[in-house]
Amino acid sequence: MSGKTYPLAGNVRMRVLRASDAERMTDAYRLNRDHLAPWEPERPEEFFTTAGQARVVASKLAQHAEGSEVPFVLLDGDRVAGALTLTGIVRGPFLSAHLGYWVDKEYNGRGIGSAAIAAAVGFSRQELGLHRLQAATLTHNAASQKILKRSGFEEIGLAPRYLRIAGSWQDHILYQRILY
């Protein structure tokens, strides 16, 4: 499962995260710190270090080995152009996961987010056998809402104070895509 590479837009490709990606992830998060801050939880300073990213990557890979997460990295050569993660993978009668992603500020508007979501949808259906993907956006994140809708996700409701983002509990619009 971790060996396949998915071509996206331009030279960007997507593959499962590797332990050797920690330094690249550090560089990407440092470059995009201000860009991502309004959309993500507050991060401790350690998060922006190679040692911190090595711990994050190790945790994600442990969850991947357990079958509860698939962490993808979006790469343009050796540069991280973003990330996409399938988390909270549930088996049994639910067969569902949560999709989250971000794209480097310099790569916005190039179709990379849409291509990554399309690849993740195919992977979720074909490789994981999932029935459903869910995603959530801040109520004011029009760009992500547009990408999700274009990718076949439908709005299913509002979750008040859903996640602690940028230091405060914020409402999110929930989306889903039924895969089969």
RODO-2510 file (C-alpha; in nm, 4 decimals, decimal comma):
residues 180
     n   res          X          Y          Z
     1     m     0,0000     0,0000     0,0000
     2     s     0,2822     0,2437     0,0779
     3     g     0,4784     0,1966    -0,2441
     4     k     0,2356     0,3429    -0,4972
     5     t     0,2736     0,6986    -0,6255
     6     y    -0,0230     0,8952    -0,7598
     7     p     0,0400     1,1670    -1,0209
     8     l    -0,1534     1,4848    -0,9466
     9     a    -0,1231     1,8181    -1,1297
    10     g     0,1938     1,9297    -1,3061
    11     n     0,4943     1,7518    -1,1536
    12     v     0,3263     1,7003    -0,8179
    13     r     0,2711     1,3440    -0,7014
    14     m     0,1212     1,1868    -0,3897
    15     r     0,2522     0,8924    -0,1904
    16     v     0,2320     0,7587     0,1624
    17     l     0,4462     0,9497     0,4114
    18     r     0,7839     0,7973     0,5064
    19     a     1,0025     0,8424     0,8141
    20     s     1,2611     1,0046     0,5849
    21     d     1,0119     1,2865     0,5092
    22     a     1,0499     1,4545     0,8513
    23     e     1,2985     1,7178     0,7356
    24     r     1,0953     1,7952     0,4213
    25     m     0,7815     1,8292     0,6357
    26     t     0,9679     2,0657     0,8690
    27     d     1,0659     2,2862     0,5753
    28     a     0,7094     2,2856     0,4414
    29     y     0,5520     2,3746     0,7756
    30     r     0,8048     2,6526     0,8329
    31     l     0,7363     2,7984     0,4857
    32     n     0,3593     2,7734     0,5354
    33     r     0,3356     2,8593     0,9049
    34     d     0,1465     3,1869     0,8588
    35     h    -0,0531     3,0513     0,5636
    36     l    -0,1828     2,7525     0,7632
    37     a    -0,2234     2,9214     1,1044
    38     p    -0,5865     3,0365     1,0523
    39     w    -0,6933     2,6846     0,9459
    40     e    -0,5120     2,4586     1,1920
    41     p    -0,4765     2,4023     1,5668
    42     e    -0,2187     2,6160     1,7434
    43     r     0,1172     2,4428     1,7182
    44     p     0,3976     2,4368     1,9787
    45     e     0,7375     2,5591     1,8602
    46     e     0,8667     2,2018     1,8635
    47     f     0,6236     2,1166     1,5820
    48     f     0,8336     2,3348     1,3496
    49     t     1,1577     2,1453     1,4213
    50     t     1,2911     1,8332     1,2528
    51     a     1,2804     1,6466     1,5851
    52     g     0,9169     1,7518     1,6307
    53     q     0,8242     1,6459     1,2800
    54     a     1,0070     1,3153     1,3254
    55     r     0,7762     1,2473     1,6238
    56     v     0,4663     1,3529     1,4259
    57     v     0,5666     1,1342     1,1318
    58     a     0,6428     0,8376     1,3611
    59     s     0,2997     0,8735     1,5245
    60     k     0,1260     0,8891     1,1862
    61     l     0,3164     0,5845     1,0615
    62     a     0,2263     0,3902     1,3778
    63     q    -0,1416     0,4707     1,3190
    64     h    -0,0968     0,3726     0,9555
    65     a     0,0483     0,0353     1,0622
    66     e    -0,2564    -0,0131     1,2900
    67     g    -0,4908     0,0616     0,9979
    68     s    -0,6522     0,3728     1,1466
    69     e    -0,4794     0,6357     0,9290
    70     v    -0,3255     0,6800     0,5850
    71     p    -0,0916     0,9825     0,5775
    72     f    -0,0057     1,1010     0,2276
    73     v     0,2491     1,3640     0,1303
    74     l     0,2231     1,5728    -0,1881
    75     l     0,5636     1,6188    -0,3500
    76     d     0,7091     1,8312    -0,6271
    77     g     1,0499     1,6698    -0,6630
    78     d     1,1800     1,6674    -0,3058
    79     r     0,9682     1,9638    -0,1964
    80     v     0,6532     1,9040     0,0034
    81     a     0,3642     2,0752    -0,1755
    82     g     0,1059     1,9658     0,0800
    83     a    -0,0399     1,6720     0,2667
    84     l    -0,3581     1,4693     0,2694
    85     t    -0,4562     1,2345     0,5500
    86     l    -0,7307     0,9793     0,5917
    87     t    -0,7905     0,9522     0,9670
    88     g    -1,0319     0,7774     1,1969
    89     i    -1,0668     0,4836     0,9599
    90     v    -1,3531     0,2710     1,0873
    91     r    -1,4268    -0,0792     0,9663
    92     g    -1,7344    -0,2939     1,0263
    93     p    -2,0702    -0,1616     0,9112
    94     f    -1,9467     0,2012     0,8986
    95     l    -1,6498     0,1713     0,6547
    96     s    -1,5690     0,5399     0,6808
    97     a    -1,2797     0,7814     0,7250
    98     h    -1,2210     1,1519     0,7681
    99     l    -1,0293     1,3372     0,4963
   100     g    -0,8099     1,6372     0,5740
   101     y    -0,5595     1,8156     0,3534
   102     w    -0,3542     2,1292     0,2978
   103     v    -0,1655     2,2689    -0,0003
   104     d     0,1463     2,4877     0,0086
   105     k     0,0646     2,8549    -0,0479
   106     e     0,2795     2,8632    -0,3629
   107     y     0,0809     2,5747    -0,5145
   108     n    -0,2697     2,7100    -0,4530
   109     g    -0,4896     2,7453    -0,7587
   110     r    -0,3133     2,4746    -0,9618
   111     g    -0,5678     2,1958    -0,9109
   112     i    -0,3444     2,0048    -0,6716
   113     g    -0,6012     1,9872    -0,3899
   114     s    -0,8700     1,8613    -0,6266
   115     a    -0,6351     1,6044    -0,7811
   116     a    -0,5209     1,4831    -0,4377
   117     i    -0,8801     1,4420    -0,3211
   118     a    -0,9682     1,2515    -0,6389
   119     a    -0,6722     1,0175    -0,5810
   120     a    -0,7731     0,9722    -0,2158
   121     v    -1,1321     0,8928    -0,3164
   122     g    -1,0110     0,6233    -0,5558
   123     f    -0,7678     0,4852    -0,2987
   124     s    -1,0380     0,4823    -0,0285
   125     r    -1,2778     0,2917    -0,2513
   126     q    -1,0359     0,0522    -0,4217
   127     e    -0,7612    -0,0086    -0,1646
   128     l    -0,9457     0,0417     0,1648
   129     g    -1,2934    -0,0664     0,0563
   130     l    -1,4520     0,2309     0,2304
   131     h    -1,8130     0,3305     0,1782
   132     r    -1,7874     0,6931     0,2886
   133     l    -1,5474     0,9839     0,3362
   134     q    -1,6228     1,2832     0,5550
   135     a    -1,4525     1,6226     0,5597
   136     a    -1,5027     1,9391     0,7609
   137     t    -1,4194     2,3020     0,6811
   138     l    -1,4357     2,6200     0,8806
   139     t    -1,7524     2,8069     0,7886
   140     h    -1,5468     3,0823     0,6221
   141     n    -1,3130     2,8516     0,4237
   142     a    -1,4793     2,9043     0,0866
   143     a    -1,1828     2,7665    -0,1104
   144     s    -1,1938     2,4249     0,0604
   145     q    -1,5716     2,4155     0,0347
   146     k    -1,5475     2,4768    -0,3388
   147     i    -1,2883     2,2000    -0,3825
   148     l    -1,4932     1,9510    -0,1793
   149     k    -1,8120     2,0262    -0,3737
   150     r    -1,6255     1,9993    -0,7042
   151     s    -1,4921     1,6627    -0,5808
   152     g    -1,8411     1,5228    -0,5296
   153     f    -1,8794     1,5892    -0,1573
   154     e    -2,2171     1,7049    -0,0333
   155     e    -2,2838     1,9283     0,2642
   156     i    -2,4487     1,7356     0,5470
   157     g    -2,4654     1,9863     0,8296
   158     l    -2,3091     2,2313     1,0682
   159     a    -2,1052     2,1185     1,3683
   160     p    -2,0976     2,3981     1,6273
   161     r    -1,7644     2,4480     1,8058
   162     y    -1,6366     2,1349     1,6303
   163     l    -1,2576     2,1822     1,6470
   164     r    -1,0161     2,4097     1,8319
   165     i    -0,8579     2,5987     1,5428
   166     a    -0,6280     2,9009     1,5724
   167     g    -0,6860     2,9041     1,9480
   168     s    -1,0660     2,8950     1,9624
   169     w    -1,3480     2,6440     1,9230
   170     q    -1,4878     2,7059     1,5777
   171     d    -1,7947     2,5935     1,3846
   172     h    -1,7395     2,3666     1,0844
   173     i    -1,9474     2,2670     0,7860
   174     l    -1,9503     1,8890     0,7446
   175     y    -1,9316     1,7190     0,4055
   176     q    -1,9498     1,3577     0,2939
   177     r    -1,8969     1,1579    -0,0189
   178     i    -2,0561     0,8191    -0,0556
   179     l    -1,8111     0,6016    -0,2490
   180     y    -2,0426     0,3152    -0,3455
***
